[in-house]
């Protein structure tokens, strides 16, 4: 039996988890900062790193306590060292180094994106009694990583062996969700807010563009975001004109008021459908071309119900998605990825540094 403590602090969640044999979750503790950053409509980096400093030790201690283990029971400590916010990453890396050095425990550096991929190796904790846990994913497989900072199609032929097939050339899918959420006046984070609004909207209400980027597996969502902006501006302009007509006898400060009449639910549904359509179709084509055995979803946007359902409906190969709690940032996914790095003999030195734009270690070609 191998026990790995996974530590995650790449953005605005402080996470610590104890993972057994790379698949079994002994504990998984997450301290989120969403309420702190909501007033800014996004993550405030300096505030995020300061909050990590306050929560990192209690979260680690709670993770060990929930797992019923101590530091001496650990075989390794795995920590995210990129990509992410440099200040936030430093808190987790320095905490991991301090524990590893003080207790003489092997240290493993983990790429945050790789952690999201390995969320699909973890066995859900809510399995029905007597039900067999899912088998490990089979290689070769295709992973779609969709998050606030990344949208990438990655061919995985073995543990730690990746080939990048396509990526976003501008906005990531999650970033587009957040920006459109702000345009529609929805609360942060935009992804869940848009999904909630879309449930009561008509996905065919607006004909929004899809950037197919023909003959590539790359993505682009900037044009879609701009198209939504133009729709919102058109409704605002109509509202402004109506307001001016109705209030032409009022004082000038009142005649400039914009009475918004944007059909938020319909626009949210149309936007979500456009994003999902491109994500699913690109994934389907890549899965067929590379003859993969299964497709994995990974990253925060993988929590989107419409994306999950469409991926399973339209693909001809098995599709695996992590439980929603494992789609967002947490220590369990880092512990799982760290386990396989540790078993491959990898060890990080005391010079392990954070790399804000750390790429996934992919093969050329």
N, C-alpha and C positions, 0 to 999 in steps of 0.2 A: 504493500500500500504506500502511495506517495501523497503527501499533503503539501499543497502550495498555497501560500498566502498571496492573494492578488490585491494590488493597490492601484487605484485609479483616481487621477485628479487633473485630467486634461482640459476640462472646461469649467462647468459650474456644478458638478456633482462630485462629492467626496465619497469614494467607495472602497470597501475592504471586504474580502470574502476568503473563505477557506475551501479549497477544491480538492477532492479526493480522486486520484487517478485520472485527472483531466476531464471527468464527466459528472461526478457526483457533487452536488452543492451541499457542503456541510453548514455554511452560513453565507449570508450576502447582505451586508448593511450599506445603505446609501443615505447620505445627507444631501438633500437637494437645496439649491439656492434660487429656485424659480421665483418665489415671492419677492426676494431681494431685487432681482433684475427686472421684474415686470414693469416697474415704473419707468425704466429706460427703453422699453421695447426691444431689449436684447441684452446680451451679457456685457457687464461693465468689468473689464479685465482686472483692474486694480482691486475692486471690491471682491471679485472672485478669489483672487490669490489670498487676500486677507482672511476671508471666510474659511478657506481651506486650512489655514494655519490654526484657526480656532477649533476646527472639527476633526482634523486628521487623527490625532491621538485617541480621542473618544471613539471614533468610528473603528479604528483598528482594534482597540481593546474590546469593543462590543462584538466585532467579528470573531475574535478568538474565543470569547466567552460563549457566544451562541453555538460555536462549533464544538465546545467542550474540550479545547486543546490549549496548550501553552506554546511559547516560542520554541521550547526544546523538542516539541513534537513535529516541527516543520522540517520539510526536506529542502525547501527553497522559498525565496520571496521573489515574486514577479511584479514589476512595476512599469506603468506606462511612461515612456520617455519621449513620446512624440507620435503623431503630430498633435498640436493643441496650443493653448495659450502658454507662453514661456513661463510666466510667473506662477501659474497654477501647476504646471508640470514640475517645477522646481520643488514645490512643497511635497509632493508625493515621492519624487526621486530621493530627496534628502532624507525623508523619513525612512524609506526603504533601506537606504545605505546605512543609516545609523543603526537600525535594528540588525541588519545583516552583519555589520562590523562588530557590534557589541556581542552578538550571540554566535558568531562564526557560522552563519547560514549562507549557503550559496545564493547569489543575486543574479536575476535574469531580467534583462531589458526587453520590453514588449512594445511592438508597434500597435498603436491604438486601433488601426484599421484591421490588423490581424486579429485583435481581440474580438471585434464585431463578427468576423468570420467564424471564430470558434464558439460563439454563442450557440451555434447549431450543433455542437458536440455535447453540450450540457443536457443532462436529463431533467425534464421538468419536475418540479417538486410536488406538483398536484396530480400525479398519476393515480388513476383509480386503483384500489387495492387488488392485487393479483394480476394486474395488467403488466405485460412485458415492456420494459423500457425500449425506446427506439434504438435501432442499431446505429453504429457510427456511420456518418456519411461516406458514400463510396466515391473513390476517384476513378476517372477524372470527373470533376464537377465544375459548375459555373456558379460564381457568386456575384450577385448584384448588391453593391454597397451603396446605400442611399442614406445620407445624413445631412446635417446642416452645412457641413463643409465639404462633403465629398459625394460624387456620383460616379461610380466606377464599375465596369464589367471586368471581372477577373477570372481567368481560367486557372483552376487549381488541379495540378496533376499528382501531388503528394503533399505531405506535411511540409509547410514552409517553401513550397515550390509554386511560384505564381507567375502568370503571364498576363500582362495588362492588355485587354482587347479594346477598351474604349473608356473615355472619361468625359466629364463636362468641360467645355471650352470657355464657359463663363460662370453663371450661377449654378450652384449645386441645387438639387431638388429641394432639400430642406430649407436652404436659403431662400429659394423662390417662394416656398410656402410662407415663410416668415414675412417676407416683403409684401406679398399679396395680402396677407392677413392684416398688416398695417394699413394698406391701401383701403381695405374694406372696413376699417375701424374695429377689427376684432382684437381680442386680448392676446398677449404673448404667453406661450409660444404659438406661432401662427398655424403650425401643422394640425394639432388637435382641434384648434378653434375652427379652422376651415372644414375639417372632417365633420364636426358637429353641425355646422351650418349646412353643409352639402347634403346631409341626410334628408332635409326637407326641401331641397332645391331640385330644379329640373336641369340635368346635365346637358340637355340639348337646347337650352334657352339662348345660349350665345355660341356663335361659331368662332372659336378661338383657334389660332394657328398651332401646328405641330412642326417643330424643326426636325425633319427626318435625317438630315446630314447623310445623304445617300452615299452608299459604298463605304461607310465607316460605321463603327459602333460607338462613336462619340455622341455626346448629348449637348444640347443648348436650350436653356430656359429663359434667357434674357429677353428674347423677342416675345415670348408668351407673357412675361411679366409686364412688358411695355404695352401689349395689347389690352391687358386688364386695366392698366393705368388710363389708357385712352377711353375705354368704356366708362370708367368712373368719372373722368373729366367731362365727358359728354353729358352724363346725368347731372353733374354739378353745374354745368353751364345752363342746362335747361331749368334747373332749380333756381339758379341766380336770376335768369330772365323772368321767371314767374314771380319771384320775390320782388324784383324791381317794379313790375307792373302792378302788383298788389299793394306795394308800399310807396308808390311814387310821391305821395304827399307827406311821407314821414321824413325825419331828419336823415341826413346823408349817412351817418354811421350805421343806421339801421338798414338802409337800402342795400348795403354791401353784404348783408348776412346771407350765407348759403344754406338753404334748407335741403339737406341731402335726401334723395329719394332713390338711392341705389338699391336694386334688388339683390341684396347680399347673398341670400341662400342660392339663388339661381346662378349668380356669378361664381360663387364658391364651388358649386357642383360642376359647372362647366370648366373651370380652371383645373380642379382635381382630376376630372376625366381626361383632360388634355395631357396632363403630366403622366398619369398612369398609363395611358394609351401608348405613349412613346417608350416608357420604361419597359412595359411588358413586351411590346413588339420587338424591340432591340434584343431583349433577353431571349425571346423565342427564336429569333433568327440565329443568334450566336450559339444557342444550345443545339440547334439542328446542324449547323455547320461543323461544330467541333465534336458532335456525337457524344455528349456528356451523359453520365448516368443519372445525374440529378442536378437540380438548381437550388441554391441557397439564397435566401434573402438576409440582409444584414444591415444594421444601422437604425437610427431613430425613425426614419420614414417607413421602415419595414413594419412599424406598428400600425400603419394605415390599413384599415379593414378593406377598403376598396382595392388597394394594391394587392393585398393578400388574395382576395377572392378572384380577381382577374388573372393573376399569375397562375393560380391553380386551375382556373377554367380554361385558359387558352394555351397552356403548354402541354406537350405530349409526354414529358418526362416527370418523375416525381418532384414536387416542390416542397422544400422544408423551410419553415419559418420559426424563429425562436418565440417563446412566450413574450408577450408585450413587455413585461418587466425586464427582460434581457435584451431588448432592442436598444434601450437607452443606455447611457454610460453607467457602468457598475464594475465592481472588483471581480465578480465571478468570471466574466468573459476574459479578463486579463489573467486570472489564475489558470483558466483552461488553456489559453494560448501559451502561457508560461510553462505549463506542465510539459507540453510537447517540445518546446525549446530546451527545457531542462533534460528531458529524456534523450534528446539528440546530443547532449554533451555541452551545450552552450552555457557559458558563464560570463557575466559582466564584471569588469574591473571597477575599482573605486573611482576611476575617471569617467564612469558613465555620465554622460551629459544629456541635457534636454535638447531636442531639435524640433522647433516649432512647426517646420514644414517637412518633417521626416516622411519620405515616401515609402510605400510598401516595397519590400525587396523583391522586385520582379526580374524575370529573365528577359533578355533582349530577343526580339523577333517574335 
